[in-house]
């Protein structure tokens, strides 16, 4: 059985934030919530690296372990989803998540933050696939349509990979083996020549 | 003293406002009770096993994605 994974090739990510924008647009994510964001280290300095982060759909998800109402569930293909009908907005999952994935529509204390929202791997929620209720709560269900998460599908530098963990790992392995210089992206050496070492 | 009178005078207005809000709350709850079953039928939640089923399929669309990400 395929396990869904995200993999961000940090050598290719150019911090364009298109994945963040695409996600917000695809799922009509409300103001104040970013299901995905780009984290940059050593910003503006040599060795700067960016990586696109969202829920990593952990195998043994800590958010699910701490949830007092057990609103999380993992699908057979390894996607961690949650039910907004059960969520009480306690915020425990936010503290447990090492990636800061769970987000809340409002700033407040226990229970006043509203229902938790996070990346669904474009796989909706417990409502019927493709229903209006599912779209309103969780956004579109691209996985059920035979597609992959939009953030990865429209990444211009192909930095963000999504899909079957084994296949994307083999793609990344191929890249690392072939690379040997720069990012391996087409035109990298022409654009940066020797000025940027990786 | 004057303040007490103001508070006493204002009381009926407060009662009226609270009464209105109480009434509005009951009306909203009654409306929701009438609407809820209809909405529930239209937005059926999947059973636990259905919700957990795998949705990923290796379609042509997905294969094209993999192909464009390889060298």
Interface residues (C-beta under 8 A of the other chain):
Chain A: X1 X2 X4 X73 X74 X75 X76 X77 X79 X81 X85 X123 X125 X126 X127 X128 X129 X131 X132 X133 X141 X143 X144 X146 X147 X148 X152 X153 X158 X161 X163 X164 X167 X168 X171 X174 X175 X178 X184
Chain B: X42 X43 X44 X45 X46 X48 X51 X52 X53 X54 X55 X56 X57 X58 X59 X61 X62 X65 X66 X68 X69 X70 X71
